[in-house]
Amino acid sequence: ALEERDLLVNNAPLATDSVGIVIPCEGIFSAGYFFAGCMIYHGLSRLLSPPDVKNLGYRFPFPRLLFGQRLKDSLPGLGSHYKYGVVTFDGQMDDSALLAQIFATCTAERPGFTPSIAMNYTRLEGFRFDEKGRIEKAVIREKTKGKLMEVKVKTVVNAAGSFGDQVRHMANPELQPVMRLSKGDHLVVDLEGILTPKRSDDYTESTITRGNTNVSESTTTSDGSLPSRDNLGSLPPASFRNKFQTSGTSGGRMGILIPRTRDGRVIFGLPWRGSTVLGTSDIEWSEPDVDPLPDASSAEQIISEVRRVCPEATLRVRAHWAG
């Protein structure tokens, strides 16, 4: 997962972001505990990275300890009994943007490359097998017209998420389920007074055009030029961190992680496109569902935990979904 994170941040800068996440702590001992854990995690991510990841331009910053005014600036709505905060940095991805970029690049006609065929609104109906029992064809249905097609395959990648066992069962009806499903609720909220935008003086807002898409991001340097993937590695470390903390999805704001809730779960609040995503509940689920319905009690539980840590929070729920 750490290798994938580093590759995505460097190879898809317009669909990914780096976000700082604050773990609020009441005392110095709990702060030291979480800081040590984050440092070990970060150190292992660098130590165990393969050579192709180690040579990439951007590396996530080291964890850091916040207290006093710096903690208040990062999370101004935090309860007064929290004296310290441990900041760890992780990746954030706009999966819709990344999927669109993958489709655009894999289907493009380029010298030396054979374009792929990408299809949506298509359902897998089953497989055809050769005399040795190996998968030879995939039977798919184009859902808008109901047309049934058979596609020759050499390799099948099961990336069906919660429906993975169904695909395995199509390949071999004797296989036993290996997945234990759970449902998590998420809220999109406006959190006034908790996650405050922070921007660096070295970066200004700009709109750039790539193809037919306008992309707004805070990635211009002080001379007005845009960092490219070729020169990202030459940026100074402070500006490099600022570039990723002030780009698209997070808007330069810190997230929050509540590591201990009353029922033993973890609650997070992550900046997303000007709002905040709160999650998550964890309820065992029996069958996969294309469009699971959110649960009101789960939403109330998430909000109550956030209010416990940030008692002065003003929450306006904009959306509620489950997955």
C-alpha positions in Angstrom: 0.0 0.0 0.0 2.8 2.4 0.8 4.5 1.7 -2.5 1.3 2.3 -4.4 0.8 5.6 -2.5 4.2 6.9 -3.5 3.8 5.9 -7.1 0.3 7.5 -7.4 1.4 10.8 -5.8 4.3 11.1 -8.2 2.6 9.7 -11.4 -0.8 11.3 -11.0 -0.3 14.7 -9.4 -3.6 16.1 -10.7 -5.6 13.3 -9.1 -3.7 13.0 -5.8 -2.8 15.1 -2.8 -0.8 14.9 0.4 -2.6 15.8 3.5 -1.5 16.3 7.1 -3.6 14.5 9.7 -3.5 15.6 13.3 -3.9 13.1 16.1 -5.0 15.2 19.2 -3.5 14.2 22.5 -4.3 15.3 26.1 -0.8 14.6 27.6 2.8 14.4 26.7 2.9 10.6 27.2 0.1 9.9 24.7 1.7 12.3 22.3 5.0 10.5 22.6 3.3 7.2 22.1 1.6 8.2 18.8 4.6 10.2 17.6 6.9 7.1 18.1 4.4 4.9 16.2 4.1 7.4 13.3 7.9 7.7 13.1 8.3 3.9 13.0 5.6 3.6 10.3 7.2 6.4 8.3 10.7 5.0 8.7 9.6 1.5 7.6 7.9 3.1 4.5 11.3 4.6 3.5 13.4 1.6 4.5 11.4 -1.0 2.8 10.6 0.9 -0.4 11.9 -0.7 -3.6 14.5 1.2 -5.6 12.0 2.6 -8.2 10.0 4.2 -5.3 13.1 5.5 -3.5 14.2 7.4 -6.7 10.9 9.3 -7.0 10.8 13.0 -6.7 8.3 13.5 -3.9 8.6 11.8 -0.5 6.1 12.3 2.3 7.4 14.6 5.1 8.3 13.2 8.5 5.7 13.3 11.3 5.9 16.2 13.7 4.7 17.3 17.1 2.4 20.3 17.5 1.6 22.2 20.7 0.6 25.7 21.8 -0.3 28.2 19.1 0.7 25.9 16.3 -1.9 23.4 17.4 -4.6 26.0 17.7 -3.8 27.3 14.2 -4.1 23.8 12.7 -7.3 22.8 14.6 -8.8 26.0 16.1 -11.9 24.2 17.3 -10.1 21.5 19.3 -11.1 21.1 22.9 -9.0 23.0 25.4 -8.0 19.7 27.2 -6.0 18.6 24.2 -2.5 20.1 24.7 -0.6 18.3 21.9 -1.1 17.0 18.4 0.9 14.5 16.3 0.9 15.3 12.6 1.4 12.4 10.2 1.2 12.8 6.4 -0.7 10.5 4.0 -2.0 10.4 0.5 -5.4 11.5 -0.7 -6.8 10.5 -4.1 -9.7 11.7 -6.2 -10.7 8.3 -7.6 -13.0 9.6 -10.2 -10.3 11.9 -11.6 -7.8 9.1 -11.5 -10.2 6.7 -13.3 -10.8 9.3 -16.0 -7.1 9.8 -16.5 -6.4 6.0 -16.7 -9.2 5.7 -19.4 -7.8 8.6 -21.3 -4.3 7.3 -21.4 -5.0 3.6 -22.0 -7.3 4.3 -24.9 -5.1 7.0 -26.5 -3.3 6.3 -29.8 0.4 6.8 -29.2 3.5 5.7 -31.2 4.6 2.3 -30.1 1.5 1.6 -28.0 -1.7 -0.4 -28.9 -4.7 1.4 -27.5 -6.9 -0.5 -25.1 -10.7 -0.8 -25.2 -12.4 0.5 -22.1 -16.2 -0.1 -21.6 -18.6 1.1 -18.9 -22.3 0.2 -18.4 -21.1 -3.4 -18.9 -21.9 -6.4 -16.7 -19.9 -9.6 -16.3 -22.3 -12.6 -16.9 -19.9 -15.5 -16.7 -17.0 -17.3 -18.2 -16.3 -19.8 -21.0 -13.7 -22.5 -20.4 -11.4 -24.5 -22.6 -10.9 -28.3 -22.5 -8.4 -27.9 -19.6 -10.8 -25.9 -17.5 -9.0 -22.6 -17.9 -10.9 -19.4 -18.5 -11.0 -18.7 -22.3 -13.7 -16.1 -22.7 -15.6 -13.6 -20.6 -19.3 -13.2 -21.2 -20.3 -9.6 -20.8 -23.5 -7.7 -21.4 -23.7 -4.1 -22.6 -26.4 -2.8 -20.3 -27.8 0.1 -22.4 -28.9 -2.1 -25.3 -28.7 -5.6 -23.6 -26.3 -6.9 -26.1 -24.4 -10.1 -25.0 -20.8 -10.4 -26.1 -18.0 -12.9 -25.6 -14.4 -11.6 -25.2 -11.3 -13.7 -25.5 -9.1 -13.3 -22.4 -5.6 -14.3 -21.3 -5.8 -12.8 -17.8 -8.8 -11.9 -15.6 -8.2 -9.3 -12.9 -10.8 -9.6 -10.1 -11.3 -6.0 -9.1 -14.9 -6.3 -8.1 -14.6 -5.0 -4.6 -17.3 -6.4 -2.3 -18.6 -8.5 -5.3 -15.2 -10.3 -5.5 -16.7 -13.6 -4.2 -19.4 -13.6 -6.9 -16.7 -13.3 -9.6 -14.7 -16.1 -7.9 -17.9 -18.3 -7.9 -18.4 -17.7 -11.6 -14.9 -19.0 -12.2 -15.3 -22.0 -9.8 -18.7 -22.7 -8.2 -17.0 -24.9 -5.6 -14.9 -22.0 -4.0 -16.0 -20.9 -0.6 -16.4 -17.2 0.3 -13.3 -15.5 1.6 -14.7 -12.0 2.2 -16.3 -10.7 5.4 -18.3 -7.6 4.5 -18.8 -4.5 6.5 -20.7 -1.2 5.8 -19.3 2.2 6.7 -21.2 5.5 6.7 -19.6 8.8 5.8 -20.7 12.4 6.1 -19.8 15.4 4.0 -20.1 18.4 6.3 -19.1 22.1 6.7 -17.0 22.3 9.9 -16.7 25.9 10.9 -13.9 26.7 13.2 -12.2 23.3 13.1 -10.3 22.8 9.8 -9.0 26.2 8.7 -7.4 26.8 5.3 -3.7 27.4 5.4 -1.7 28.6 2.4 1.9 29.3 1.7 3.1 32.7 0.4 5.2 30.8 -2.1 2.2 29.6 -4.0 -0.7 31.3 -5.7 -4.0 30.1 -7.1 -3.9 29.4 -10.8 -6.0 27.7 -13.5 -4.2 25.6 -16.0 -5.5 23.8 -19.1 -4.7 20.2 -19.9 -6.4 19.0 -23.0 -10.1 20.2 -22.8 -10.2 20.2 -19.0 -9.6 23.3 -16.8 -7.8 22.3 -13.6 -7.5 24.7 -10.7 -4.7 24.0 -8.3 -2.3 25.9 -6.0 0.9 24.7 -7.6 2.5 27.8 -9.1 5.9 28.7 -7.8 7.0 32.3 -6.9 8.1 33.0 -10.4 4.7 32.0 -11.9 5.9 28.7 -13.5 4.2 25.3 -12.9 6.3 22.5 -11.3 6.4 19.6 -13.7 7.1 16.0 -12.8 10.6 16.5 -14.2 11.5 19.3 -11.9 9.6 18.5 -8.8 12.6 16.8 -7.3 14.6 20.1 -7.6 12.2 22.1 -5.4 13.4 23.0 -1.9 11.9 20.7 0.8 9.7 23.4 2.4 8.2 24.4 -0.9 7.8 20.8 -1.9 5.7 20.1 1.2 3.7 23.2 0.7 3.0 22.2 -2.9 1.3 19.0 -1.8 -0.5 20.6 1.2 -2.1 23.3 -0.9 -3.2 21.4 -4.0 -6.6 20.3 -5.1 -8.4 18.0 -2.8 -7.3 19.2 0.7 -7.1 22.9 0.0 -4.1 23.1 2.3 -6.1 22.1 5.4 -5.2 19.6 8.1 -7.3 16.6 8.8 -8.1 15.1 12.2 -7.9 11.5 13.4 -9.6 10.4 16.6 -7.8 7.2 17.6 -10.0 6.2 20.5 -13.8 6.4 20.5 -16.2 5.2 23.1 -16.9 2.0 21.1 -13.3 1.3 20.2 -13.4 2.5 16.6 -11.4 5.2 14.8 -13.0 8.5 13.5 -11.4 10.7 10.9 -12.2 14.1 9.4 -10.5 14.8 6.1 -10.6 18.0 4.1 -12.2 17.5 0.7 -12.9 20.1 -2.0 -13.8 22.8 0.5 -15.8 20.6 2.8 -14.9 17.8 5.3 -15.5 14.1 5.0 -16.3 12.4 8.4 -16.2 8.6 8.9 -16.6 5.9 9.5 -19.0 3.4 11.1 -18.2 -0.2 10.8 -21.2 -2.5 10.7 -21.0 -6.2 9.6 -23.0 -6.7 6.4 -24.3 -9.9 4.9 -24.6 -9.3 1.2 -22.8 -6.8 -1.2 -25.0 -4.0 -2.3 -24.5 -1.7 -5.3 -26.1 1.2 -3.5 -26.2 0.6 0.3 -28.4 3.0 2.3 -26.9 5.1 5.0 -28.0 4.7 8.6 -29.2 7.6 10.7 -27.8 6.2 14.0 -24.4 5.8 12.4 -24.4 9.5 11.4 -25.4 10.5 14.9 -22.6 8.4 16.4 -20.0 10.0 14.2 -21.2 13.5 14.9 -21.2 12.8 18.7 -17.6 11.7 18.6 -16.5 14.8 16.7 -18.4 17.0 19.2 -16.7 15.3 22.1 -13.2 16.3 20.7 -14.3 19.6 19.2 -17.1 20.8 21.5 -17.4 24.2 19.7 -17.9 22.7 16.3 -20.6 23.9 14.0 -21.6 21.0 11.7 -23.8 21.4 8.7 -24.3 18.1 7.0 -24.3 18.4 3.2 -24.3 14.7 2.2 -24.5 11.2 3.8 -23.6 8.0 2.1 -22.6 4.5 2.8 -20.2 2.0 1.2 
